[in-house]
Amino acid sequence: RMLFTRFGRGSARLMDTHAKVYVVHGGLFDITILSSANLTRNPRIEATVICADIEVSRFHRGWMDALWARADPFEPVEDQ
């Protein structure tokens, strides 16, 4: 619900990927975060790489945009 309140309907899609890649793209920077970690607590050792190379950012944005374009929109279940 918070996602849709902040970014509107259509701001989430269902995609077939297990990648943990985050791209922060802005006017002054392009940061890519590659990680083995899920966004949950676990006792395992994980690895994360933070990269500020614009070509790396473009590469990851490219495949992410392609997945997004063909992914089904996620529609939340409304409260009863």
C-alpha positions in Angstrom: 0.0 0.0 0.0 2.8 2.4 0.8 4.4 1.9 -2.6 1.2 2.7 -4.4 0.5 5.7 -2.2 3.9 7.2 -2.9 4.4 6.2 -6.6 0.9 5.3 -7.8 -0.7 2.3 -9.5 1.5 0.6 -12.0 4.6 1.3 -9.9 5.2 -2.4 -9.3 5.5 -5.3 -11.7 5.8 -9.1 -11.3 9.1 -10.2 -12.9 10.8 -13.5 -13.2 14.2 -12.7 -11.7 16.1 -13.5 -8.5 18.7 -10.7 -9.1 19.5 -8.4 -6.2 20.6 -5.3 -8.2 19.7 -1.8 -7.2 20.4 1.2 -9.4 20.3 4.7 -8.1 20.2 7.0 -11.1 20.2 10.8 -10.6 21.4 14.0 -12.2 24.8 13.9 -10.5 25.4 10.2 -10.0 24.8 6.6 -11.1 25.3 4.0 -8.4 24.8 0.3 -8.8 24.5 -2.0 -5.8 25.0 -5.8 -6.5 24.3 -8.1 -3.6 23.7 -11.7 -2.8 21.6 -10.6 0.2 17.8 -10.8 0.3 16.1 -7.9 2.1 15.5 -10.1 5.1 17.4 -11.2 8.2 19.5 -14.3 7.9 22.6 -15.7 9.6 24.5 -16.2 6.3 27.5 -14.3 5.1 26.5 -12.2 2.1 28.5 -10.1 -0.4 27.7 -6.6 -1.7 29.5 -4.5 -4.3 28.8 -0.8 -4.7 29.9 0.7 -8.1 29.7 4.3 -9.3 30.5 3.6 -13.0 27.9 5.0 -15.4 28.4 2.1 -17.9 27.7 -0.5 -15.2 24.5 1.5 -14.3 23.4 1.7 -18.0 24.0 -2.0 -18.5 21.8 -3.0 -15.5 19.1 -0.4 -16.3 19.0 -1.8 -19.8 18.0 -5.4 -18.8 15.8 -4.1 -16.0 13.9 -1.8 -18.4 13.5 -4.7 -20.8 12.0 -7.0 -18.0 9.8 -4.1 -16.8 8.4 -3.6 -20.3 7.1 -7.1 -20.6 6.2 -7.8 -17.0 2.6 -7.9 -15.7 1.5 -5.1 -13.4 1.1 -6.0 -9.8 -2.3 -5.2 -8.4 -2.7 -5.3 -4.6 -5.5 -7.1 -3.0 -7.9 -4.6 -1.6 -9.0 -4.8 2.1 -12.3 -6.5 2.6 
